[in-house]
Amino acid sequence: MAFVLYRAGLHGGWYGDDLMYLRPPGSGSPWLAANAQTGWYRPLEAAWLAFARSHWDTATWPIHAMAIASHALFAGLAGLALARLGASLTAAAIGAIVVLASQAAAMAVLGNDTLSQLWCALFGSAATLAAWEARGPRRRSFTVLAVSLFALALLSKEAALGFLPVLALVAGWPARSHDTSPATHSFAPPGGWLRWAVFVGLLVGVTAAFLLIRNQVGGLSLAGSRYRPALGLSTLTHVAQLLAAAITPTSSVRTYLAWSSHDRAGLAFAVGAGLVWLAFLSMSMIAGRFRARAAGVALAMLVALGPYALLSHVSELYAYVLLGFLGVIAGLAFESASRAGAAPRLGATLLVAGWLALQLPAVAEKIAFAVRNGAQVAPLEAAARPHLVLAPRDAGVWLVDDDDRSPRYSVFLMPGLGPLNFGEAWLEREVGREDLRVRVVEGRFEDVVARHPQDVVLRWNGREFERALP
């Protein structure tokens, strides 16, 4: 199902900040150094990108195939979690479909540099499920598995740090029995507090080892980065933005266009549909025998979101970490409705069908946007090449696009020079002029400041670059 849904994006090209990851073959071991351009140490993704580059050059289908397969596993994991929580096979399938078909997953699945996000969510969520299973009779085996999967999540993306408190929460969830009176409820985790402390100690040890390695190969400071930590009112705003991106059933692109163009009808529909879906998800925490577990999943979801919400800048990409939890909550909501009677079951079925009817065209539209953006890079590079080849040595070259006022949104709506943004170093290598200092400017021409007499300013008119005065 995942390959059927995303097959049109299998050959989507490199564009935008993807180009920072399009490194020449033999650029060094991904395990021993951070990415020279981004500064991130994400060795699992870097190793796969290096392997794909060495075997298939710049072809993107191996990257997208891996992304689609990872997304399918992530969806299946949500279904497995529901089955382990006692939900029916139908509810488990619905939970998996909610993850698989969500339009909020498109950015992670379609990117050429987003395997880190996919694997962070996949391994972190798998570690969470393993920690839940470690509460049973096979504690030792699942404890080792949970710690190992957490280590893989960290090696995928540093934001997996958010799963550390989630794993501690799951492992320490009270082992209360529904068959006993409240007076006999135990608030201790299965195996006792000592076993829980050992488990948390292992997680902290793995985290410390990762941070030590990361400090050696790439540094820990995010100062000066647009992704630096920024605790404050913006944290709550980011939580709301990411939850809205993950929960809203309508396309985030269309919702943004409705908001930016003051389309009240379109915005009202998006908000209304989102509130209906949110009410359905909330029912799992209000009524039914699974309400405590649904509330626990919701709490874990918010905790896992922590590292993203604390950043000074957030992206729709980060909403992906929420999808596994939301899929489980949706499955529990359907299960609770099914057990309430035939009418609630029918209503829940129709609601899920309506949600799916909104998701599928939204995913298809985002695939089309991504493919189109990737296809724009080659013509833009060809238009800039003759100017860059003839530019004076060591010159600064400004590629300016100040005429196109079309809407811009994330990695989907990228008019003008948008597909080249963040690809300046790639462009310098591609034309064999690494002595240049290329800058892409999407803004006012007046903002360009040529610092040296030999600097070149090239203005994009929608068809070609024109030489302009500095």
Secondary structure, 3 states (H helix, E strand, C coil): CHHHHHHHHCCCCCCHHHHHHCCCCCCCCCCCCCCCCCCCCCHHHHHHHHHHHHHHCCCCHHHHHHHHHHHHHHHHHHHHHHHHCCCCHHHHHHHHHHHHHCHHHHHHHHCCCCHHHHHHHHHHHHHHHHHHHCCCCCHHHHHHHHHHHHHHHHHHCHHHHHHHHHHHHHHCCCCCCCCCCHHHCCCCCCCHHHHHHHHHHHHHHHHHHHHHHHHHHCCCCCCCCCCCECCCHHHHHHHHHHHHHHHCCCCHHHHHHHHHCCCHHHHHHHHHHHHHHHHHHHHHHHCCCCHHHHHHHHHHHHHHCHHHHCECCCCHHHHHHHHHHHHHHHHHHHHHHHHHCHHHHHHHHHHHHHHHHHHHHHHHHHHHHHHHHHHHHHHHHHHHHHHHHHCCCCCEEEEECCCCCCCCECCCECCCCHHHCCCHHHHHHHCCCCCCEEEEECCCHHHCCCCCCCCEEEEECCCCEEEECC
